[in-house]
């Protein structure tokens, strides 16, 4: 007799449960082989499991869609911060802004380069530095930089920060729904084991091939071991 193996995907678990419940409906009330309790448990669990699966996939889809918007927001913030620093550096080179004022922005004196903005953390840090630096310089009597203005930079910077916070919430929600799915999978596996035990127990007195076919009808999944002879109708004649 081949060995049985529990489903290892959500859809396979659902198919296994549906198969057993469908057979119970097909054979009629007087021919049920499963206990009333386990049938009721299976129906209730299947409804909960399918609903939770839909909730998880919706949460994941929401996260993916939000991430697409988030990537646009961080790209905009990075572009405006970089552009502002470039304009600032050119103003320093032309002598319109004093060289020592670069320190107000956290920039390196005499380098006139744009810092690395490839990471989220870098965008957060440098956005904060140039917003604060521009406020300090203008507060000391300096003329504000235009094209882009610091107000324009701050708009994109603030939007980026808001989307970053929202994205974290989406990730946390998806993670929580994933953990709930994991817990339900364990519960579902335990229920399927009970179902399959009852099914095999009911058909235990049949000959091997007939027993196998009946159990498979009820959704039990079997696998042959390497080198194991497959059961056929002729096997029951031996």
C-alpha positions in Angstrom: 0.0 0.0 0.0 1.5 3.4 -1.0 1.9 6.0 1.7 -0.1 9.1 2.1 1.3 12.6 2.2 -0.4 15.8 3.5 -1.0 18.7 1.1 1.8 21.3 1.2 0.0 24.3 -0.4 -3.1 26.2 0.5 -4.9 25.2 -2.7 -4.0 21.5 -2.1 -5.4 21.7 1.4 -8.6 23.2 0.1 -8.9 20.5 -2.6 -8.4 17.8 0.0 -11.1 19.2 2.3 -13.5 19.8 -0.6 -13.0 16.3 -1.9 -14.0 14.7 1.4 -17.0 16.9 1.9 -18.2 16.5 -1.7 -18.1 12.7 -1.4 -20.1 12.9 1.8 -22.7 14.9 0.0 -22.7 12.5 -2.9 -23.2 9.3 -1.0 -26.2 10.6 0.9 -27.2 10.9 4.5 -27.6 7.2 5.2 -24.2 6.2 3.7 -22.0 8.7 5.4 -18.6 7.4 6.5 -17.4 10.4 8.4 -18.6 11.5 11.8 -21.0 14.4 12.0 -18.6 16.4 14.2 -15.7 16.2 11.8 -17.8 17.1 8.8 -19.1 20.1 10.6 -15.5 21.0 11.7 -14.3 20.6 8.1 -17.1 22.8 6.7 -16.5 25.6 9.3 -12.7 25.4 8.8 -12.9 25.5 5.0 -15.0 28.6 5.1 -12.6 30.3 7.5 -9.5 29.1 5.6 -10.7 30.4 2.2 -11.8 33.7 3.7 -8.4 34.1 5.4 -6.6 33.2 2.2 -8.5 35.9 0.3 -7.7 38.5 3.0 -4.0 37.6 2.9 -3.8 37.9 -0.9 -5.7 41.2 -0.8 -3.3 42.5 1.9 -0.3 41.4 -0.2 -1.8 43.0 -3.3 -2.4 46.3 -1.4 1.3 46.2 -0.2 2.6 45.6 -3.8 0.5 48.5 -5.2 1.5 50.8 -2.3 5.1 49.9 -2.9 4.9 51.0 -6.6 3.6 54.4 -5.4 6.3 54.5 -2.7 9.1 53.9 -5.2 7.8 56.8 -7.2 7.8 59.0 -4.1 11.3 58.1 -3.0 12.5 58.6 -6.6 11.0 62.1 -6.6 12.5 63.0 -3.2 15.9 61.7 -4.3 15.8 63.7 -7.5 14.8 67.0 -5.8 17.3 66.6 -3.0 20.1 65.9 -5.6 19.0 68.8 -7.8 19.0 71.2 -4.9 22.5 70.2 -3.8 23.8 70.5 -7.3 22.3 74.0 -7.6 23.8 74.9 -4.2 27.2 73.6 -5.2 27.2 75.7 -8.4 26.2 78.8 -6.4 29.2 78.1 -4.1 31.5 77.7 -7.2 30.3 81.0 -8.6 30.9 82.7 -5.3 27.2 83.5 -4.7 27.2 81.5 -1.5 30.2 81.4 0.9 32.2 78.2 0.9 31.9 77.9 4.7 28.1 77.7 4.4 28.4 74.2 3.1 28.9 73.1 6.7 25.3 74.3 7.5 24.1 71.6 5.2 26.5 68.9 6.4 28.3 69.0 3.1 32.0 68.6 2.7 33.8 71.9 2.1 35.5 72.3 -1.3 34.3 69.0 -2.7 31.2 70.3 -4.5 29.8 66.7 -4.9 26.4 65.2 -4.4 26.4 62.6 -1.5 25.3 59.1 -2.1 21.5 59.0 -2.1 21.0 55.4 -3.1 19.4 54.2 0.1 16.2 55.2 1.9 18.2 56.2 5.0 20.4 58.5 3.0 17.4 60.2 1.4 15.9 60.7 4.9 19.2 62.0 6.4 20.2 64.4 3.5 16.7 65.7 3.1 16.6 66.7 6.7 20.1 68.2 6.5 19.5 70.5 3.5 16.1 71.6 4.7 17.6 72.6 8.1 20.7 74.0 6.4 18.8 76.2 4.0 16.7 77.6 6.9 19.8 78.4 8.9 21.6 80.1 5.9 18.5 82.2 4.9 18.0 83.0 8.6 21.5 84.5 8.6 20.6 86.8 5.7 21.4 84.6 2.7 19.3 84.6 -0.4 17.2 81.5 -0.9 18.0 79.0 -3.6 15.5 78.8 -6.5 14.8 76.1 -9.0 14.1 74.1 -6.9 13.1 76.1 -3.9 13.6 74.4 -0.5 9.8 74.5 -0.2 9.5 72.3 -3.3 12.1 69.9 -2.0 10.3 69.7 1.4 7.0 68.9 -0.3 8.5 65.8 -2.0 10.5 64.9 1.1 7.4 65.0 3.4 5.4 63.0 0.9 8.2 60.4 0.8 8.2 60.2 4.6 4.4 59.8 4.7 4.5 57.0 2.1 7.4 55.3 4.0 5.3 55.2 7.2 2.3 53.9 5.2 4.4 51.2 3.5 5.6 50.0 6.8 2.0 49.7 8.0 1.1 47.7 4.8 4.1 45.4 5.5 3.1 44.8 9.1 -0.5 44.0 8.1 0.7 41.5 5.4 3.1 39.9 7.9 0.3 39.6 10.5 -2.0 38.0 7.9 0.8 35.6 6.9 1.3 34.5 10.5 -2.5 33.9 10.8 -2.3 31.8 7.6 0.5 29.7 9.1 -1.5 29.1 12.2 -4.5 28.0 10.1 -2.4 25.7 8.0 -1.3 23.8 11.1 -5.0 23.5 12.2 -6.0 22.4 8.7 -3.3 19.7 8.6 -4.5 18.3 11.9 -8.1 18.3 10.6 -7.1 16.6 7.3 -5.2 13.9 9.3 -8.4 13.2 11.3 -10.5 13.1 8.1 -8.1 10.7 6.4 -7.8 8.5 9.5 -11.6 8.1 9.6 -11.8 7.4 5.8 -9.0 4.8 5.9 -10.6 3.2 9.0 -13.9 2.9 7.2 -12.4 1.1 4.2 -9.8 -0.9 6.0 -11.5 -4.3 5.3 -11.5 -3.8 1.5 -8.8 -5.4 -0.6 -5.8 -3.2 -1.3 -6.7 -1.8 -4.7 -10.3 -1.3 -3.9 -9.4 0.4 -0.6 -6.9 2.7 -2.4 -9.5 3.8 -5.0 -12.1 4.5 -2.3 -9.7 6.5 -0.3 -8.5 8.5 -3.3 -12.2 9.3 -4.1 -12.3 11.0 -0.7 -9.3 13.1 -1.5 -6.5 11.2 0.2 -3.2 11.7 -1.6 -0.9 8.7 -2.0 2.6 8.2 -3.2 4.5 5.0 -4.1 7.9 4.5 -2.6 10.8 4.0 -4.9 10.6 0.5 -6.4 7.2 -0.2 -4.9 4.8 -2.2 -7.1 1.8 -0.2 -8.0 -1.6 -1.6 -7.1 -3.9 -2.6 -9.9 -7.3 -4.3 -10.1 -5.4 -7.6 -10.6 -3.7 -7.0 -7.2 -7.0 -7.8 -5.5 -7.2 -11.1 -7.3 -3.9 -12.4 -5.9 
